[in-house]
């Protein structure tokens, strides 16, 4: 929840929110070595479709990722 005042607001009525999928990051080697922040004014997001992103923290998440992968590759 980004804003507690929205506690009783339906998620469909809120502004679309995005999160970092952690899929990939590009940057100059010098920036990485200098410890510059990954997210800054020059950062550009790449929006991925929801079905292409799966956060894997549990065996259930892993199973879901495998299932989606199989479905996508049947096409």
PyMOL Python script that loads the backbone (N, CA, C, O; Angstrom):
from pymol import cmd

cmd.read_pdbstr("""\
ATOM      1  N   UNK A   1       0.862  -1.174   0.000  1.00  0.00           N
ATOM      2  CA  UNK A   1       0.000   0.000   0.000  1.00  0.00           C
ATOM      3  C   UNK A   1       0.903   1.230   0.000  1.00  0.00           C
ATOM      4  O   UNK A   1       1.701   1.437   0.915  1.00  0.00           O
ATOM      5  N   UNK A   2       0.759   2.041  -1.047  1.00  0.00           N
ATOM      6  CA  UNK A   2       1.578   3.247  -1.165  1.00  0.00           C
ATOM      7  C   UNK A   2       1.051   4.379  -0.289  1.00  0.00           C
ATOM      8  O   UNK A   2       1.825   5.174   0.244  1.00  0.00           O
ATOM      9  N   UNK A   3      -0.260   4.444  -0.145  1.00  0.00           N
ATOM     10  CA  UNK A   3      -0.882   5.551   0.577  1.00  0.00           C
ATOM     11  C   UNK A   3      -1.997   5.002   1.464  1.00  0.00           C
ATOM     12  O   UNK A   3      -3.034   4.580   0.953  1.00  0.00           O
ATOM     13  N   UNK A   4      -1.803   5.000   2.777  1.00  0.00           N
ATOM     14  CA  UNK A   4      -2.809   4.446   3.685  1.00  0.00           C
ATOM     15  C   UNK A   4      -4.194   5.078   3.541  1.00  0.00           C
ATOM     16  O   UNK A   4      -5.190   4.462   3.920  1.00  0.00           O
ATOM     17  N   UNK A   5      -4.275   6.297   3.000  1.00  0.00           N
ATOM     18  CA  UNK A   5      -5.597   6.914   2.836  1.00  0.00           C
ATOM     19  C   UNK A   5      -6.419   6.178   1.773  1.00  0.00           C
ATOM     20  O   UNK A   5      -7.623   6.408   1.664  1.00  0.00           O
ATOM     21  N   UNK A   6      -5.799   5.309   1.000  1.00  0.00           N
ATOM     22  CA  UNK A   6      -6.513   4.526  -0.019  1.00  0.00           C
ATOM     23  C   UNK A   6      -6.950   3.157   0.490  1.00  0.00           C
ATOM     24  O   UNK A   6      -7.355   2.305  -0.301  1.00  0.00           O
ATOM     25  N   UNK A   7      -6.874   2.938   1.789  1.00  0.00           N
ATOM     26  CA  UNK A   7      -7.193   1.642   2.377  1.00  0.00           C
ATOM     27  C   UNK A   7      -8.528   1.095   1.892  1.00  0.00           C
ATOM     28  O   UNK A   7      -8.629  -0.099   1.606  1.00  0.00           O
ATOM     29  N   UNK A   8      -9.533   1.917   1.792  1.00  0.00           N
ATOM     30  CA  UNK A   8     -10.875   1.466   1.413  1.00  0.00           C
ATOM     31  C   UNK A   8     -11.204   1.734  -0.051  1.00  0.00           C
ATOM     32  O   UNK A   8     -12.371   1.691  -0.439  1.00  0.00           O
ATOM     33  N   UNK A   9     -10.192   2.010  -0.865  1.00  0.00           N
ATOM     34  CA  UNK A   9     -10.394   2.265  -2.290  1.00  0.00           C
ATOM     35  C   UNK A   9     -10.120   0.978  -3.060  1.00  0.00           C
ATOM     36  O   UNK A   9      -9.142   0.279  -2.798  1.00  0.00           O
ATOM     37  N   UNK A  10     -11.004   0.675  -4.019  1.00  0.00           N
ATOM     38  CA  UNK A  10     -10.780  -0.507  -4.855  1.00  0.00           C
ATOM     39  C   UNK A  10      -9.509  -0.312  -5.680  1.00  0.00           C
ATOM     40  O   UNK A  10      -9.253   0.782  -6.181  1.00  0.00           O
ATOM     41  N   UNK A  11      -8.727  -1.356  -5.817  1.00  0.00           N
ATOM     42  CA  UNK A  11      -7.465  -1.242  -6.572  1.00  0.00           C
ATOM     43  C   UNK A  11      -7.717  -0.836  -8.022  1.00  0.00           C
ATOM     44  O   UNK A  11      -6.875  -0.179  -8.633  1.00  0.00           O
ATOM     45  N   UNK A  12      -8.876  -1.223  -8.582  1.00  0.00           N
ATOM     46  CA  UNK A  12      -9.215  -0.849  -9.964  1.00  0.00           C
ATOM     47  C   UNK A  12      -9.359   0.665 -10.118  1.00  0.00           C
ATOM     48  O   UNK A  12      -9.215   1.197 -11.219  1.00  0.00           O
ATOM     49  N   UNK A  13      -9.643   1.353  -9.020  1.00  0.00           N
ATOM     50  CA  UNK A  13      -9.858   2.799  -9.073  1.00  0.00           C
ATOM     51  C   UNK A  13      -8.583   3.595  -8.805  1.00  0.00           C
ATOM     52  O   UNK A  13      -8.594   4.825  -8.856  1.00  0.00           O
ATOM     53  N   UNK A  14      -7.494   2.900  -8.522  1.00  0.00           N
ATOM     54  CA  UNK A  14      -6.231   3.580  -8.236  1.00  0.00           C
ATOM     55  C   UNK A  14      -5.395   3.713  -9.506  1.00  0.00           C
ATOM     56  O   UNK A  14      -5.612   3.000 -10.486  1.00  0.00           O
ATOM     57  N   UNK A  15      -4.454   4.622  -9.473  1.00  0.00           N
ATOM     58  CA  UNK A  15      -3.521   4.787 -10.580  1.00  0.00           C
ATOM     59  C   UNK A  15      -2.698   3.500 -10.727  1.00  0.00           C
ATOM     60  O   UNK A  15      -2.352   2.864  -9.731  1.00  0.00           O
ATOM     61  N   UNK A  16      -2.388   3.125 -11.963  1.00  0.00           N
ATOM     62  CA  UNK A  16      -1.583   1.932 -12.211  1.00  0.00           C
ATOM     63  C   UNK A  16      -0.220   2.076 -11.552  1.00  0.00           C
ATOM     64  O   UNK A  16       0.431   3.114 -11.669  1.00  0.00           O
ATOM     65  N   UNK A  17       0.201   1.037 -10.866  1.00  0.00           N
ATOM     66  CA  UNK A  17       1.506   1.044 -10.201  1.00  0.00           C
ATOM     67  C   UNK A  17       2.392  -0.011 -10.851  1.00  0.00           C
ATOM     68  O   UNK A  17       1.910  -1.049 -11.304  1.00  0.00           O
ATOM     69  N   UNK A  18       3.676   0.264 -10.892  1.00  0.00           N
ATOM     70  CA  UNK A  18       4.649  -0.668 -11.463  1.00  0.00           C
ATOM     71  C   UNK A  18       5.655  -1.030 -10.382  1.00  0.00           C
ATOM     72  O   UNK A  18       5.854  -0.270  -9.434  1.00  0.00           O
ATOM     73  N   UNK A  19       6.282  -2.173 -10.521  1.00  0.00           N
ATOM     74  CA  UNK A  19       7.334  -2.546  -9.577  1.00  0.00           C
ATOM     75  C   UNK A  19       8.526  -3.074 -10.360  1.00  0.00           C
ATOM     76  O   UNK A  19       8.400  -3.478 -11.516  1.00  0.00           O
ATOM     77  N   UNK A  20       9.662  -3.063  -9.723  1.00  0.00           N
ATOM     78  CA  UNK A  20      10.896  -3.541 -10.333  1.00  0.00           C
ATOM     79  C   UNK A  20      10.869  -5.061 -10.379  1.00  0.00           C
ATOM     80  O   UNK A  20      10.828  -5.728  -9.344  1.00  0.00           O
ATOM     81  N   UNK A  21      10.892  -5.597 -11.593  1.00  0.00           N
ATOM     82  CA  UNK A  21      10.876  -7.050 -11.744  1.00  0.00           C
ATOM     83  C   UNK A  21      12.265  -7.652 -11.561  1.00  0.00           C
ATOM     84  O   UNK A  21      12.402  -8.867 -11.424  1.00  0.00           O
ATOM     85  N   UNK A  22      13.287  -6.813 -11.558  1.00  0.00           N
ATOM     86  CA  UNK A  22      14.644  -7.310 -11.366  1.00  0.00           C
ATOM     87  C   UNK A  22      15.139  -8.170 -12.511  1.00  0.00           C
ATOM     88  O   UNK A  22      16.056  -8.971 -12.332  1.00  0.00           O
ATOM     89  N   UNK A  23      14.551  -8.017 -13.677  1.00  0.00           N
ATOM     90  CA  UNK A  23      14.912  -8.851 -14.822  1.00  0.00           C
ATOM     91  C   UNK A  23      16.305  -8.536 -15.350  1.00  0.00           C
ATOM     92  O   UNK A  23      17.098  -9.445 -15.597  1.00  0.00           O
ATOM     93  N   UNK A  24      16.600  -7.272 -15.519  1.00  0.00           N
ATOM     94  CA  UNK A  24      17.886  -6.858 -16.070  1.00  0.00           C
ATOM     95  C   UNK A  24      18.124  -5.381 -15.833  1.00  0.00           C
ATOM     96  O   UNK A  24      17.186  -4.599 -15.681  1.00  0.00           O
ATOM     97  N   UNK A  25      19.392  -5.014 -15.805  1.00  0.00           N
ATOM     98  CA  UNK A  25      19.798  -3.618 -15.663  1.00  0.00           C
ATOM     99  C   UNK A  25      20.971  -3.389 -16.618  1.00  0.00           C
ATOM    100  O   UNK A  25      21.846  -4.244 -16.756  1.00  0.00           O
ATOM    101  N   UNK A  26      20.979  -2.254 -17.260  1.00  0.00           N
ATOM    102  CA  UNK A  26      22.102  -1.876 -18.112  1.00  0.00           C
ATOM    103  C   UNK A  26      22.739  -0.631 -17.532  1.00  0.00           C
ATOM    104  O   UNK A  26      22.050   0.225 -16.978  1.00  0.00           O
ATOM    105  N   UNK A  27      24.030  -0.529 -17.656  1.00  0.00           N
ATOM    106  CA  UNK A  27      24.717   0.664 -17.176  1.00  0.00           C
ATOM    107  C   UNK A  27      26.183   0.610 -17.567  1.00  0.00           C
ATOM    108  O   UNK A  27      26.688  -0.411 -18.035  1.00  0.00           O
ATOM    109  N   UNK A  28      26.838   1.716 -17.366  1.00  0.00           N
ATOM    110  CA  UNK A  28      28.272   1.795 -17.652  1.00  0.00           C
ATOM    111  C   UNK A  28      29.037   1.076 -16.544  1.00  0.00           C
ATOM    112  O   UNK A  28      28.676   1.181 -15.372  1.00  0.00           O
ATOM    113  N   UNK A  29      30.089   0.348 -16.910  1.00  0.00           N
ATOM    114  CA  UNK A  29      30.885  -0.324 -15.874  1.00  0.00           C
ATOM    115  C   UNK A  29      31.364   0.645 -14.793  1.00  0.00           C
ATOM    116  O   UNK A  29      31.389   0.298 -13.612  1.00  0.00           O
ATOM    117  N   UNK A  30      31.741   1.854 -15.195  1.00  0.00           N
ATOM    118  CA  UNK A  30      32.240   2.822 -14.210  1.00  0.00           C
ATOM    119  C   UNK A  30      31.161   3.188 -13.195  1.00  0.00           C
ATOM    120  O   UNK A  30      31.464   3.399 -12.020  1.00  0.00           O
ATOM    121  N   UNK A  31      29.920   3.264 -13.631  1.00  0.00           N
ATOM    122  CA  UNK A  31      28.829   3.588 -12.700  1.00  0.00           C
ATOM    123  C   UNK A  31      28.643   2.484 -11.669  1.00  0.00           C
ATOM    124  O   UNK A  31      28.415   2.761 -10.491  1.00  0.00           O
ATOM    125  N   UNK A  32      28.741   1.226 -12.113  1.00  0.00           N
ATOM    126  CA  UNK A  32      28.610   0.107 -11.182  1.00  0.00           C
ATOM    127  C   UNK A  32      29.766   0.132 -10.181  1.00  0.00           C
ATOM    128  O   UNK A  32      29.569  -0.028  -8.976  1.00  0.00           O
ATOM    129  N   UNK A  33      30.978   0.337 -10.710  1.00  0.00           N
ATOM    130  CA  UNK A  33      32.154   0.323  -9.841  1.00  0.00           C
ATOM    131  C   UNK A  33      32.148   1.469  -8.837  1.00  0.00           C
ATOM    132  O   UNK A  33      32.667   1.331  -7.729  1.00  0.00           O
ATOM    133  N   UNK A  34      31.561   2.603  -9.225  1.00  0.00           N
ATOM    134  CA  UNK A  34      31.482   3.763  -8.330  1.00  0.00           C
ATOM    135  C   UNK A  34      30.311   3.660  -7.356  1.00  0.00           C
ATOM    136  O   UNK A  34      30.160   4.504  -6.473  1.00  0.00           O
ATOM    137  N   UNK A  35      29.484   2.627  -7.515  1.00  0.00           N
ATOM    138  CA  UNK A  35      28.354   2.430  -6.605  1.00  0.00           C
ATOM    139  C   UNK A  35      27.225   3.421  -6.804  1.00  0.00           C
ATOM    140  O   UNK A  35      26.476   3.710  -5.870  1.00  0.00           O
ATOM    141  N   UNK A  36      27.097   3.947  -8.024  1.00  0.00           N
ATOM    142  CA  UNK A  36      26.002   4.890  -8.292  1.00  0.00           C
ATOM    143  C   UNK A  36      24.671   4.154  -8.201  1.00  0.00           C
ATOM    144  O   UNK A  36      24.608   2.957  -8.481  1.00  0.00           O
ATOM    145  N   UNK A  37      23.604   4.855  -7.813  1.00  0.00           N
ATOM    146  CA  UNK A  37      22.294   4.202  -7.676  1.00  0.00           C
ATOM    147  C   UNK A  37      21.788   3.678  -9.025  1.00  0.00           C
ATOM    148  O   UNK A  37      22.013   4.286 -10.071  1.00  0.00           O
ATOM    149  N   UNK A  38      21.110   2.550  -8.972  1.00  0.00           N
ATOM    150  CA  UNK A  38      20.537   1.960 -10.182  1.00  0.00           C
ATOM    151  C   UNK A  38      19.401   2.836 -10.707  1.00  0.00           C
ATOM    152  O   UNK A  38      19.261   3.017 -11.917  1.00  0.00           O
ATOM    153  N   UNK A  39      18.595   3.376  -9.802  1.00  0.00           N
ATOM    154  CA  UNK A  39      17.457   4.204 -10.205  1.00  0.00           C
ATOM    155  C   UNK A  39      17.798   5.663  -9.979  1.00  0.00           C
ATOM    156  O   UNK A  39      18.138   6.070  -8.868  1.00  0.00           O
ATOM    157  N   UNK A  40      17.704   6.443 -11.037  1.00  0.00           N
ATOM    158  CA  UNK A  40      18.007   7.865 -10.959  1.00  0.00           C
ATOM    159  C   UNK A  40      17.284   8.613 -12.056  1.00  0.00           C
ATOM    160  O   UNK A  40      16.438   8.043 -12.745  1.00  0.00           O
ATOM    161  N   UNK A  41      17.607   9.891 -12.227  1.00  0.00           N
ATOM    162  CA  UNK A  41      16.912  10.709 -13.210  1.00  0.00           C
ATOM    163  C   UNK A  41      17.066  10.202 -14.647  1.00  0.00           C
ATOM    164  O   UNK A  41      16.215  10.481 -15.491  1.00  0.00           O
ATOM    165  N   UNK A  42      18.126   9.470 -14.933  1.00  0.00           N
ATOM    166  CA  UNK A  42      18.341   8.978 -16.298  1.00  0.00           C
ATOM    167  C   UNK A  42      17.838   7.541 -16.484  1.00  0.00           C
ATOM    168  O   UNK A  42      18.008   6.962 -17.557  1.00  0.00           O
ATOM    169  N   UNK A  43      17.228   6.971 -15.458  1.00  0.00           N
ATOM    170  CA  UNK A  43      16.696   5.610 -15.554  1.00  0.00           C
ATOM    171  C   UNK A  43      15.495   5.577 -16.491  1.00  0.00           C
ATOM    172  O   UNK A  43      14.674   6.494 -16.505  1.00  0.00           O
ATOM    173  N   UNK A  44      15.410   4.514 -17.267  1.00  0.00           N
ATOM    174  CA  UNK A  44      14.289   4.342 -18.200  1.00  0.00           C
ATOM    175  C   UNK A  44      13.691   2.963 -17.952  1.00  0.00           C
ATOM    176  O   UNK A  44      14.402   1.962 -18.042  1.00  0.00           O
ATOM    177  N   UNK A  45      12.391   2.888 -17.639  1.00  0.00           N
ATOM    178  CA  UNK A  45      11.787   1.576 -17.404  1.00  0.00           C
ATOM    179  C   UNK A  45      11.469   0.867 -18.717  1.00  0.00           C
ATOM    180  O   UNK A  45      11.196   1.502 -19.735  1.00  0.00           O
ATOM    181  N   UNK A  46      11.509  -0.428 -18.669  1.00  0.00           N
ATOM    182  CA  UNK A  46      11.026  -1.248 -19.776  1.00  0.00           C
ATOM    183  C   UNK A  46       9.831  -2.008 -19.224  1.00  0.00           C
ATOM    184  O   UNK A  46       9.982  -2.878 -18.365  1.00  0.00           O
ATOM    185  N   UNK A  47       8.660  -1.682 -19.713  1.00  0.00           N
ATOM    186  CA  UNK A  47       7.430  -2.291 -19.194  1.00  0.00           C
ATOM    187  C   UNK A  47       7.264  -3.682 -19.786  1.00  0.00           C
ATOM    188  O   UNK A  47       7.266  -3.861 -21.004  1.00  0.00           O
ATOM    189  N   UNK A  48       7.121  -4.658 -18.905  1.00  0.00           N
ATOM    190  CA  UNK A  48       6.944  -6.044 -19.314  1.00  0.00           C
ATOM    191  C   UNK A  48       5.508  -6.467 -19.056  1.00  0.00           C
ATOM    192  O   UNK A  48       4.914  -6.058 -18.058  1.00  0.00           O
ATOM    193  N   UNK A  49       4.941  -7.283 -19.945  1.00  0.00           N
ATOM    194  CA  UNK A  49       3.585  -7.777 -19.679  1.00  0.00           C
ATOM    195  C   UNK A  49       3.584  -8.633 -18.411  1.00  0.00           C
ATOM    196  O   UNK A  49       4.556  -9.329 -18.116  1.00  0.00           O
ATOM    197  N   UNK A  50       2.508  -8.570 -17.689  1.00  0.00           N
ATOM    198  CA  UNK A  50       2.400  -9.269 -16.409  1.00  0.00           C
ATOM    199  C   UNK A  50       2.708 -10.761 -16.525  1.00  0.00           C
ATOM    200  O   UNK A  50       3.301 -11.345 -15.619  1.00  0.00           O
ATOM    201  N   UNK A  51       2.306 -11.380 -17.641  1.00  0.00           N
ATOM    202  CA  UNK A  51       2.524 -12.820 -17.783  1.00  0.00           C
ATOM    203  C   UNK A  51       3.993 -13.174 -18.035  1.00  0.00           C
ATOM    204  O   UNK A  51       4.353 -14.350 -17.994  1.00  0.00           O
ATOM    205  N   UNK A  52       4.838 -12.188 -18.291  1.00  0.00           N
ATOM    206  CA  UNK A  52       6.258 -12.433 -18.539  1.00  0.00           C
ATOM    207  C   UNK A  52       7.117 -12.246 -17.283  1.00  0.00           C
ATOM    208  O   UNK A  52       8.338 -12.388 -17.338  1.00  0.00           O
ATOM    209  N   UNK A  53       6.477 -11.927 -16.153  1.00  0.00           N
ATOM    210  CA  UNK A  53       7.218 -11.657 -14.924  1.00  0.00           C
ATOM    211  C   UNK A  53       6.687 -12.557 -13.819  1.00  0.00           C
ATOM    212  O   UNK A  53       5.478 -12.627 -13.596  1.00  0.00           O
ATOM    213  N   UNK A  54       7.583 -13.239 -13.131  1.00  0.00           N
ATOM    214  CA  UNK A  54       7.187 -14.056 -11.988  1.00  0.00           C
ATOM    215  C   UNK A  54       8.250 -13.929 -10.917  1.00  0.00           C
ATOM    216  O   UNK A  54       9.396 -14.332 -11.118  1.00  0.00           O
ATOM    217  N   UNK A  55       7.875 -13.376  -9.792  1.00  0.00           N
ATOM    218  CA  UNK A  55       8.784 -13.300  -8.650  1.00  0.00           C
ATOM    219  C   UNK A  55       8.824 -14.688  -8.021  1.00  0.00           C
ATOM    220  O   UNK A  55       7.778 -15.252  -7.703  1.00  0.00           O
ATOM    221  N   UNK A  56      10.002 -15.234  -7.840  1.00  0.00           N
ATOM    222  CA  UNK A  56      10.112 -16.592  -7.310  1.00  0.00           C
ATOM    223  C   UNK A  56      10.741 -16.547  -5.924  1.00  0.00           C
ATOM    224  O   UNK A  56      11.939 -16.314  -5.764  1.00  0.00           O
ATOM    225  N   UNK A  57       9.885 -16.779  -4.925  1.00  0.00           N
ATOM    226  CA  UNK A  57      10.315 -16.831  -3.532  1.00  0.00           C
ATOM    227  C   UNK A  57       9.984 -18.174  -2.887  1.00  0.00           C
ATOM    228  O   UNK A  57      10.560 -18.546  -1.865  1.00  0.00           O
ATOM    229  N   UNK A  58       9.051 -18.891  -3.499  1.00  0.00           N
ATOM    230  CA  UNK A  58       8.593 -20.150  -2.910  1.00  0.00           C
ATOM    231  C   UNK A  58       8.517 -21.224  -3.999  1.00  0.00           C
ATOM    232  O   UNK A  58       8.617 -20.920  -5.188  1.00  0.00           O
ATOM    233  N   UNK A  59       8.342 -22.467  -3.588  1.00  0.00           N
ATOM    234  CA  UNK A  59       8.162 -23.556  -4.558  1.00  0.00           C
ATOM    235  C   UNK A  59       6.880 -23.356  -5.359  1.00  0.00           C
ATOM    236  O   UNK A  59       6.813 -23.728  -6.530  1.00  0.00           O
ATOM    237  N   UNK A  60       5.863 -22.770  -4.730  1.00  0.00           N
ATOM    238  CA  UNK A  60       4.616 -22.483  -5.449  1.00  0.00           C
ATOM    239  C   UNK A  60       4.880 -21.465  -6.569  1.00  0.00           C
ATOM    240  O   UNK A  60       4.357 -21.615  -7.673  1.00  0.00           O
ATOM    241  N   UNK A  61       5.687 -20.435  -6.292  1.00  0.00           N
ATOM    242  CA  UNK A  61       6.055 -19.458  -7.314  1.00  0.00           C
ATOM    243  C   UNK A  61       6.790 -20.147  -8.464  1.00  0.00           C
ATOM    244  O   UNK A  61       6.536 -19.859  -9.634  1.00  0.00           O
ATOM    245  N   UNK A  62       7.701 -21.056  -8.122  1.00  0.00           N
ATOM    246  CA  UNK A  62       8.471 -21.780  -9.142  1.00  0.00           C
ATOM    247  C   UNK A  62       7.531 -22.609 -10.025  1.00  0.00           C
ATOM    248  O   UNK A  62       7.664 -22.612 -11.249  1.00  0.00           O
ATOM    249  N   UNK A  63       6.592 -23.302  -9.403  1.00  0.00           N
ATOM    250  CA  UNK A  63       5.622 -24.108 -10.155  1.00  0.00           C
ATOM    251  C   UNK A  63       4.803 -23.240 -11.095  1.00  0.00           C
ATOM    252  O   UNK A  63       4.547 -23.618 -12.239  1.00  0.00           O
ATOM    253  N   UNK A  64       4.395 -22.082 -10.612  1.00  0.00           N
ATOM    254  CA  UNK A  64       3.624 -21.164 -11.454  1.00  0.00           C
ATOM    255  C   UNK A  64       4.465 -20.695 -12.637  1.00  0.00           C
ATOM    256  O   UNK A  64       3.967 -20.622 -13.761  1.00  0.00           O
ATOM    257  N   UNK A  65       5.724 -20.379 -12.395  1.00  0.00           N
ATOM    258  CA  UNK A  65       6.610 -19.936 -13.469  1.00  0.00           C
ATOM    259  C   UNK A  65       6.768 -21.035 -14.513  1.00  0.00           C
ATOM    260  O   UNK A  65       6.735 -20.755 -15.711  1.00  0.00           O
ATOM    261  N   UNK A  66       6.938 -22.279 -14.079  1.00  0.00           N
ATOM    262  CA  UNK A  66       7.059 -23.387 -15.027  1.00  0.00           C
ATOM    263  C   UNK A  66       5.786 -23.566 -15.831  1.00  0.00           C
ATOM    264  O   UNK A  66       5.844 -23.810 -17.036  1.00  0.00           O
ATOM    265  N   UNK A  67       4.645 -23.449 -15.186  1.00  0.00           N
ATOM    266  CA  UNK A  67       3.355 -23.592 -15.859  1.00  0.00           C
ATOM    267  C   UNK A  67       3.186 -22.508 -16.931  1.00  0.00           C
ATOM    268  O   UNK A  67       2.802 -22.805 -18.063  1.00  0.00           O
ATOM    269  N   UNK A  68       3.469 -21.274 -16.576  1.00  0.00           N
ATOM    270  CA  UNK A  68       3.343 -20.167 -17.530  1.00  0.00           C
ATOM    271  C   UNK A  68       4.323 -20.364 -18.685  1.00  0.00           C
ATOM    272  O   UNK A  68       3.970 -20.137 -19.842  1.00  0.00           O
ATOM    273  N   UNK A  69       5.553 -20.785 -18.377  1.00  0.00           N
ATOM    274  CA  UNK A  69       6.554 -21.024 -19.415  1.00  0.00           C
ATOM    275  C   UNK A  69       6.046 -22.067 -20.413  1.00  0.00           C
ATOM    276  O   UNK A  69       6.159 -21.880 -21.625  1.00  0.00           O
ATOM    277  N   UNK A  70       5.487 -23.165 -19.899  1.00  0.00           N
ATOM    278  CA  UNK A  70       4.961 -24.217 -20.774  1.00  0.00           C
ATOM    279  C   UNK A  70       3.823 -23.698 -21.642  1.00  0.00           C
ATOM    280  O   UNK A  70       3.757 -24.013 -22.830  1.00  0.00           O
ATOM    281  N   UNK A  71       2.937 -22.914 -21.063  1.00  0.00           N
ATOM    282  CA  UNK A  71       1.823 -22.356 -21.827  1.00  0.00           C
ATOM    283  C   UNK A  71       2.307 -21.424 -22.945  1.00  0.00           C
ATOM    284  O   UNK A  71       1.819 -21.488 -24.074  1.00  0.00           O
ATOM    285  N   UNK A  72       3.253 -20.577 -22.622  1.00  0.00           N
ATOM    286  CA  UNK A  72       3.774 -19.620 -23.598  1.00  0.00           C
ATOM    287  C   UNK A  72       4.450 -20.357 -24.750  1.00  0.00           C
ATOM    288  O   UNK A  72       4.309 -19.965 -25.908  1.00  0.00           O
ATOM    289  N   UNK A  73       5.175 -21.411 -24.437  1.00  0.00           N
ATOM    290  CA  UNK A  73       5.943 -22.129 -25.467  1.00  0.00           C
ATOM    291  C   UNK A  73       5.116 -23.130 -26.258  1.00  0.00           C
ATOM    292  O   UNK A  73       5.632 -23.739 -27.195  1.00  0.00           O
ATOM    293  N   UNK A  74       3.852 -23.317 -25.911  1.00  0.00           N
ATOM    294  CA  UNK A  74       2.956 -24.166 -26.703  1.00  0.00           C
ATOM    295  C   UNK A  74       2.493 -23.439 -27.959  1.00  0.00           C
ATOM    296  O   UNK A  74       2.128 -24.065 -28.954  1.00  0.00           O
ATOM    297  N   UNK A  75       2.513 -22.111 -27.900  1.00  0.00           N
ATOM    298  CA  UNK A  75       1.967 -21.314 -29.011  1.00  0.00           C
ATOM    299  C   UNK A  75       2.778 -21.401 -30.238  1.00  0.00           C
ATOM    300  O   UNK A  75       2.438 -20.785 -31.248  1.00  0.00           O
TER     301      UNK A  75
END
""", "prot")
cmd.dss("prot")
cmd.show_as("cartoon", "prot")
cmd.util.cbc("prot")
cmd.orient("prot")
